[in-house]
Amino acid sequence: MTASVSKTFKEICLQIEQRHEMNFLEIGLDGNHVHFLIQGIPNHAPKKIIGAVKSITAKEIFRLHPEVKQQLWGGKFWTSGYYVNTVGQYANEDVIRKYLQNQGKSDYEMLHSGQLKLF
């Protein structure tokens, strides 16, 4: 992602946060993929949260940066796969945050870091 697209991507995520009951604790780039640490309310399944984020970010990036679609394999912003972990018995926020920052072979670029909120 270019710096301009990265900035737009972060802004879109923070707009999602305003409209939906979720909080982006961290947004980071690692090579050709994105890592999120998202706080959601218990009655929103992780699949629903990821679906909303992927759908809205793709539509808005393509609308605001139409050149991106032409640079992508098959013109798709996201692949169908994703990995989700939740805070609970085996992981807390710090463990998951460190996991995100230690992924991939390229340098991790943090676009956003936030704090837990009460909804």
Buried (B, 14 or more C-beta within 10 A) or exposed (E): BEEEBBEBBBBBBBEBBEEBEBBBBBBBBBEEBBBBBBBBEEEBEEEEBBEBBBEBBBEBBBEBBEEBBEEEEEEEBBEEEBEEEEBEEEBEEEEBBEBBBEBBEEEBEEBBEBEEEEE
